[in-house]
Amino acid sequence: MCSILIELKAKQLSLLVDDQKDLNTDVICRNIDSAMSILWFAQGFITELYIDHNMGERLSGYDLIVWAIERELIPDFVQIVTENPVGRKSIAIALRRAGFENRNLDKVTFIRGTNEFQQARRNRS
């Protein structure tokens, strides 16, 4: 299930997919099925994705990333929040193959797109 705190006027939303952690995001999904639903139904509104790998279920964060990339539902900003080094590497490889860059060289933050996206993100903060 997802807990959603959305202003009706919101145009850019952040999504956390993690079965345990809490971050200051607009939407939190505790399982992959809920995250898939949110990405599908909120197409174009989710601009930031924070993703865990180990979700305590049959599907992982890696599975969600692959699913979202195949359907072109992946936002332009993705941050990997897993503590699992193997899972982090798998997600990172999938993101790089999809055209994302690790511009901060922190091995967890990936951005796809142009400098305009980065400028818009800075203006949002």
N, C-alpha and C positions, 0 to 999 in steps of 0.2 A: 504494500500500500504506500502511496505517496502522500506526504503532507504538503499542501500547496498554500503559499502565502503570496498571492498575486494581486497587484493593483490592476484594476480593469484597464487603465491607461498604459500599462507597462508594454514596452515593445521589445525589450531585451531581458532575457531571463537566464539565470544561472541554475544549473542542475547538478546536484551531488548524488552519485550512485554509490552507496556504501551501506553495508548491513549493520554497522556499529557507530562509526564516527559521525559527528555533527560539525558542519561548517556553516558559516554565514552565507547561505545560498537561498535563492527564491523557492526552489523546489528540492525536496529530498525524497529519493526513492530507496527503499530498503531491499528491493529485489529486482532482478533483471526484467521480469515480465512487466512490472510497473514502469520501469525506465523505458522500455520499448514503446509502451503506450504513450508516454509523455512525449518522447521524441517524434513519434508518428503524428500525434494530434496537435502538437505545438510546433509543427514545422515552421522554421523561419523565426521563431521567437526565442528558442534556446540558443544563446550565443556563447555560452561557456559551459563546459562539462568537466566535472571533477569526478574521477573514476577510481574505484577500488578494484582489485583483481579478485580476491577471495570473498565470495558472497555467501558462502555457507549453503549453497544449493548446487544443482546440476549444471547451471550455466555460470560463467565467470564474467568478469569485466572485459576480458579479452573477447569473449563471444559477443558481448554487446557492441564493442568497437567494430568488429568485423561486420556484424549485422548492419550497423548504422552506416558504415562506409559503403557497403554494397547497395544500400538504398539512398545514398546521398543525403543522409539525415544527420551527419556528424557536424557539429558546430566548428567554427574556425579556431576556437581556443579550447584546448584540452589539457588538463593537468592530472597526472597520475598520482593518486594519493595512497597507493598500496605500500605496505612494508615488505611485501614479498618480492625479492629481487628477480626471480625467474618470471613472475607475472608482470612485473614492471618492464622487463626487457621484451617480453612477447607483445605487450601493448605498444611499446615504443617502436618496435619493428613494423607492426601493422600501420601505425600512424605515418612513419617515414615512407612506407610504400604507397600511401595514399596522398603523398605530397606535403606532409607536415614537416616543419623544421623545428629543431630544438635550439631556438635562438638564444636562450638564457644559459645554455650549456649546463643546466642543473639536472639533466637527464629525466626530468619529470614534466616540464612545461613545453607544450608543442603548439605552434601557431601555423595556420595555413592562411595564405592570402597576402595582401599588400600592406604597405605602410599605412594606408588609409584605415585598415582595420585596427592597427595598433594605436593610431591617433584617436579613433572613436572610442576605443577601450579606455585610454587615458582620460578623455573628456568625460566618460561615464563615472569615473572614480571621484 
